[in-house]
Amino acid sequence: MSEENAEYAPEVCCHCGGIGCMYCNKKGTVMVPQPAQKCRHCDGDCCIYCGYTGWERPLKEY
């Protein structure tokens, strides 16, 4: 499935645990392509590759 056709669903931000932070735009969730997968680089512990969200390929919302 290509990036353009991926279905996204909200997942709890691993950085703040759903409280809201600068990485999830204070929403507590991030949009992640389904099926949701933890970041392969940090296994959900937050790193530069997942934008500190803990998820693989989070949707960038500006």
Backbone torsions as a table, in degrees:
resi	resn	phi	psi	omega
1	MET	NA	130.8	-178.6
2	SER	-77.3	162.0	-178.7
3	GLU	-58.9	-36.7	-177.7
4	GLU	-69.1	-31.7	-176.2
5	ASN	-96.7	2.7	-177.4
6	ALA	-68.0	140.9	174.4
7	GLU	-88.7	129.6	-179.0
8	TYR	-107.3	147.1	175.8
9	ALA	-142.6	151.4	179.9
10	PRO	-72.3	138.1	174.8
11	GLU	-130.3	149.3	-178.6
12	VAL	-63.8	131.3	177.5
13	CYS	-63.8	125.5	-178.8
14	CYS	-74.3	-20.4	-179.2
15	HIS	-71.5	-44.4	-175.8
16	CYS	-108.2	-7.6	-179.8
17	GLY	69.8	21.7	177.5
18	GLY	98.5	-2.2	-179.2
19	ILE	-74.5	-35.8	-177.6
20	GLY	114.0	128.6	-179.5
21	CYS	-150.8	-179.3	-178.2
22	MET	-68.3	-22.5	-178.0
23	TYR	-80.5	-22.4	177.6
24	CYS	-112.7	17.2	-178.8
25	ASN	56.8	37.1	177.8
26	LYS	60.6	23.6	179.2
27	LYS	-94.2	-26.4	-177.2
28	GLY	88.2	-11.2	177.8
29	THR	-134.1	159.1	174.0
30	VAL	-129.9	148.8	178.4
31	MET	-83.0	125.1	-174.2
32	VAL	-129.5	137.6	177.0
33	PRO	-62.7	141.9	-178.0
34	GLN	-96.1	144.3	-1.3
35	PRO	-71.9	140.1	-176.7
36	ALA	-66.1	138.4	178.4
37	GLN	-132.7	136.4	174.3
38	LYS	-63.5	153.1	180.0
39	CYS	-57.8	130.9	-178.4
40	ARG	-73.1	-18.8	-179.2
41	HIS	-83.6	-37.1	-175.2
42	CYS	-119.5	-4.6	-178.2
43	ASP	57.7	34.5	176.5
44	GLY	92.2	3.8	-179.4
45	ASP	-87.3	-2.3	177.5
46	CYS	83.8	125.9	179.4
47	CYS	-156.0	-179.8	-178.6
48	ILE	-67.4	-26.0	-176.5
49	TYR	-73.4	-27.9	179.5
50	CYS	-105.2	8.9	-178.7
51	GLY	66.3	27.4	-179.5
52	TYR	61.8	26.6	176.8
53	THR	-100.6	-21.1	-178.7
54	GLY	89.4	-2.8	-175.6
55	TRP	-113.6	150.8	177.2
56	GLU	-75.4	127.4	176.9
57	ARG	52.3	55.7	176.9
58	PRO	-66.8	148.9	178.3
59	LEU	-70.6	129.0	179.2
60	LYS	-83.8	116.7	179.9
61	GLU	-111.9	117.2	-178.6
62	TYR	-111.3	NA	NA
